[in-house]
């Protein structure tokens, strides 16, 4: 009887190891992560921009949150960065944007290194400058190693500045830059790399 009990405990311990590995949650690796967005002006001139300062985590319960430091925006033109921060993002009052979503922890546990899965119809709450909108999209999760995962969109995510009451700020940018048009629809892409907490 003792032999069977010991064997059962050993098997239980082996099964529980992945669960314990996930229990501490995951933390965003800012150096390996990137959130970028595009802009279109004068009807057909497209440009790419990004935020280098990100923070985030996934809890043991599967609650994921990303914080974007809006003052870190990089467009390649200093005066445009300042105008975005002042007139669109209003960083003096709202220094961060946030993304929150629920992650299927059980599916993550099942992933082996090198494997990937697509999570369909993931609802993400996006908060910018005091306004929140829900975006539904598919995301790709890849297990890079036992301690690292990467989360990316399956398709480019399209955000509309009007959903966050930012269209007035966009119009101010257009006037200051003396442009014929600036689109309020913004393509967004991201690469979020998470490291397992010990």
C-alpha positions in Angstrom: 0.0 0.0 0.0 2.8 2.4 0.9 4.4 1.7 -2.5 1.3 2.6 -4.4 0.9 5.8 -2.2 4.4 6.9 -3.0 3.9 6.2 -6.8 0.7 8.2 -6.7 2.4 11.1 -5.0 5.2 11.1 -7.6 2.7 11.1 -10.5 0.7 13.9 -8.9 3.8 16.0 -8.4 4.8 15.6 -12.1 1.3 16.6 -13.2 1.2 19.5 -10.8 4.6 21.0 -11.9 3.2 22.8 -15.0 0.3 24.2 -12.8 2.7 25.4 -10.3 4.8 27.0 -13.0 1.8 29.0 -14.2 0.6 29.9 -10.7 3.1 32.7 -10.2 1.9 34.5 -13.3 4.0 36.2 -16.1 5.6 39.6 -16.5 6.1 41.6 -19.7 9.7 41.8 -21.0 9.7 45.4 -22.2 13.0 45.1 -24.1 11.6 42.3 -26.3 8.1 43.7 -26.7 6.8 46.4 -29.0 3.5 48.2 -29.7 3.3 50.1 -33.0 0.7 52.1 -34.8 0.3 53.7 -38.2 -1.0 57.0 -39.4 -2.3 58.1 -42.8 -2.1 61.8 -43.8 -2.9 63.6 -47.1 -5.0 60.6 -48.1 -2.2 58.3 -49.1 1.0 59.1 -47.0 1.4 56.3 -44.4 3.9 56.3 -41.5 4.8 54.0 -38.7 5.2 54.9 -35.0 5.7 53.0 -31.7 5.8 53.2 -27.9 9.1 51.9 -26.4 7.9 51.9 -22.7 5.5 49.2 -21.8 4.6 47.4 -18.6 2.4 44.4 -18.2 1.6 41.1 -16.5 -0.7 38.0 -16.7 -1.9 36.8 -13.3 -2.3 33.2 -12.2 -6.0 33.6 -12.8 -5.4 34.7 -16.4 -6.0 38.4 -16.1 -3.7 40.2 -18.5 -3.0 43.9 -18.4 -0.7 46.1 -20.5 0.2 49.7 -19.6 1.5 52.0 -22.4 3.5 55.0 -21.4 2.1 57.5 -23.8 4.8 60.1 -23.3 7.3 57.6 -24.8 5.7 57.8 -28.2 8.2 57.8 -31.1 7.2 59.1 -34.5 10.6 60.2 -35.7 9.7 63.9 -35.5 10.1 65.6 -32.1 7.5 68.3 -32.6 5.0 65.7 -33.7 5.7 63.7 -30.6 5.0 66.7 -28.4 1.8 67.6 -30.3 0.5 64.0 -29.9 1.2 64.0 -26.2 -0.4 67.4 -25.6 -3.4 67.5 -28.0 -4.3 63.8 -28.6 -3.2 61.7 -25.7 -3.4 64.5 -23.1 -0.6 62.9 -21.1 -0.7 65.6 -18.4 -4.0 64.1 -17.3 -3.8 60.6 -18.7 -0.2 59.5 -18.8 -1.0 55.8 -19.6 -3.2 53.8 -21.9 -4.2 50.3 -20.8 -5.2 47.1 -22.4 -6.9 44.4 -20.4 -8.1 40.9 -21.4 -8.8 37.4 -20.0 -6.3 34.7 -21.1 -7.0 31.0 -21.2 -4.4 29.8 -18.7 -5.4 26.1 -19.1 -4.5 26.3 -22.8 -1.2 28.0 -22.1 -0.3 25.2 -19.7 -0.9 22.7 -22.4 1.5 24.5 -24.9 4.9 23.0 -25.3 8.0 25.0 -26.3 7.7 25.9 -30.0 4.0 25.3 -30.2 1.5 28.0 -30.9 -2.3 28.5 -30.7 -4.8 30.9 -32.0 -7.4 32.3 -29.5 -10.5 33.5 -31.4 -12.7 36.4 -30.5 -10.7 37.7 -27.6 -12.4 40.8 -26.0 -9.8 43.5 -25.1 -10.7 46.6 -23.2 -8.7 49.6 -24.4 -8.6 52.7 -22.3 -7.1 56.0 -23.7 -7.4 59.5 -22.3 -10.3 58.5 -20.0 -12.4 56.7 -22.6 -12.7 52.9 -22.9 -13.8 50.8 -25.9 -13.9 47.0 -26.3 -12.1 45.5 -29.3 -12.7 41.9 -30.4 -9.9 40.2 -32.3 -8.0 36.9 -32.6 -4.5 36.6 -31.0 -1.7 34.2 -31.5 0.2 32.8 -28.5 3.5 31.0 -29.0 5.5 29.2 -26.3 9.1 30.3 -26.9 10.5 28.2 -24.0 9.3 26.9 -20.6 9.7 30.4 -19.2 8.7 32.7 -22.2 5.6 33.2 -24.3 4.8 35.8 -27.0 1.4 37.2 -27.8 0.6 38.8 -31.2 -2.5 39.7 -33.1 -3.6 37.2 -35.8 -4.5 40.2 -38.0 -3.8 43.9 -37.8 -6.1 45.6 -35.3 -7.9 48.8 -36.4 -8.7 51.4 -33.9 -10.8 54.5 -34.5 -9.8 57.7 -32.6 -13.5 58.6 -32.5 -14.2 55.6 -30.2 -12.0 57.3 -27.6 -13.1 60.9 -28.2 -9.7 61.7 -29.7 -10.9 63.2 -33.0 -10.7 66.8 -31.8 -7.1 66.3 -31.0 -6.4 64.7 -34.4 -8.1 67.7 -36.0 -5.8 70.0 -34.0 -2.8 68.1 -35.3 -4.0 68.4 -38.9 -4.4 72.2 -38.5 -1.0 72.7 -36.9 0.7 70.6 -39.6 -1.4 72.3 -42.3 -2.4 69.0 -43.8 -5.4 68.3 -46.1 -6.4 65.3 -44.1 -5.4 62.9 -41.2 -7.2 59.6 -40.9 -8.9 58.9 -37.5 -8.6 55.1 -38.2 -5.3 53.7 -36.9 -3.8 50.3 -37.7 -2.2 48.8 -34.6 0.3 45.9 -34.2 2.0 44.5 -31.2 4.4 41.9 -29.9 4.1 41.2 -26.2 6.8 38.8 -24.7 6.1 37.6 -21.2 8.6 36.0 -18.8 7.4 33.5 -16.2 7.7 34.8 -12.6 9.8 32.5 -10.3 
